[in-house]
Amino acid sequence: QVQLVESGGGLVQPGGSLRLSCAASGSIFSLNNMGMAWFRQAPGKQRELVVLITSGGNTNYADSVKGRFTISRDNAKNTLYLQMNSLKPEDTAVYYCHALGSLYWGKGTLVTVSS
């Protein structure tokens, strides 16, 4: 059974930073072999891709987060990260990690950017 568990969300003021984590577990699951992604879903909106990272380390960011967000992973810890800087109110959403090409999703972590 594969599990993806996000953490690190919370309330932050505009301009602030947060780092999200996605811990992966499962007997056959290794981040080293998987493309991974962060998605987000704001209230009343569709889920959208924030950024993906291929198994080879290539990344693709949504235009709205380029230069502010950084995806990374620690294969030894089987953990995916999302460093979010210069946060804006429009970044408010539930953030999900996802193993590309699979049915595996985390349950999400809420990020609220508000003064």
C-alpha positions in Angstrom: 0.0 0.0 0.0 1.5 3.4 -1.1 0.8 6.4 1.1 1.6 10.0 0.4 1.3 12.3 3.4 1.7 16.1 3.0 2.6 18.4 5.8 3.8 21.9 6.4 0.8 24.0 5.5 -0.6 26.8 7.6 -1.4 30.4 7.8 1.2 32.9 6.5 1.2 36.5 5.7 1.7 37.8 2.2 5.4 37.8 1.3 6.1 35.0 3.7 7.4 31.5 3.1 6.4 27.9 3.8 8.0 24.6 3.0 5.7 21.7 2.3 6.7 18.1 2.6 5.3 14.9 1.1 6.5 11.7 2.8 6.1 8.6 0.6 5.8 5.1 2.0 5.1 1.7 0.6 7.0 -1.5 0.1 7.7 -0.9 -3.6 7.5 2.8 -3.8 10.7 4.8 -4.3 10.8 8.5 -5.2 14.0 7.8 -7.0 12.0 6.0 -9.8 9.0 8.3 -9.9 8.0 11.5 -11.5 6.3 13.6 -8.8 4.2 16.7 -8.8 2.5 19.3 -6.6 -1.0 20.3 -7.4 -3.3 22.8 -5.6 -7.0 23.4 -5.5 -8.3 26.8 -4.4 -11.9 27.1 -3.1 -14.3 26.9 -5.9 -11.6 26.2 -8.5 -10.3 23.2 -10.3 -7.2 21.4 -9.2 -4.2 22.7 -11.0 -0.6 21.7 -11.6 1.9 23.7 -9.6 5.1 22.0 -10.5 6.4 18.6 -11.5 9.7 16.9 -11.3 10.6 13.9 -13.5 12.6 10.9 -12.4 15.5 12.5 -14.2 15.2 15.7 -12.2 13.7 17.9 -14.9 11.2 20.4 -13.6 8.2 22.3 -15.0 6.6 25.1 -13.1 3.3 26.9 -13.6 3.9 30.4 -14.8 2.1 31.7 -11.7 4.8 30.3 -9.3 8.0 30.5 -11.4 10.8 32.2 -9.5 8.9 31.9 -6.2 8.5 28.1 -5.7 11.1 25.4 -5.8 10.5 21.6 -5.9 13.0 19.2 -4.6 13.2 15.7 -3.3 15.3 13.7 -0.9 15.4 10.2 -2.3 17.0 8.7 0.8 14.1 10.0 2.9 11.6 9.3 0.2 10.3 12.8 0.7 9.3 15.5 -1.8 9.4 19.2 -0.9 8.0 22.4 -2.1 9.7 25.6 -0.9 7.3 28.5 -1.4 8.6 32.1 -1.1 7.0 35.5 -1.7 3.6 34.0 -1.0 0.5 35.8 -2.3 -3.1 35.6 -1.3 -3.9 33.8 -4.6 -1.6 31.0 -3.5 -4.2 30.0 -0.9 -5.3 26.5 -1.6 -5.0 22.9 -0.5 -1.8 21.5 -1.8 -1.5 17.9 -2.9 1.4 15.7 -3.9 1.0 13.1 -6.6 3.0 10.4 -8.1 2.8 10.9 -11.9 1.3 8.2 -13.9 -0.3 6.6 -10.9 -3.4 6.8 -8.8 -1.5 7.9 -5.7 -2.5 11.2 -4.2 -2.0 12.6 -0.7 -4.9 14.0 1.2 -3.5 17.5 1.0 -2.3 20.3 3.3 -4.0 23.7 3.5 -2.0 26.8 2.8 -3.6 30.1 3.7 -2.0 33.4 2.7 -3.6 36.3 4.5 -2.9 39.3 6.6 
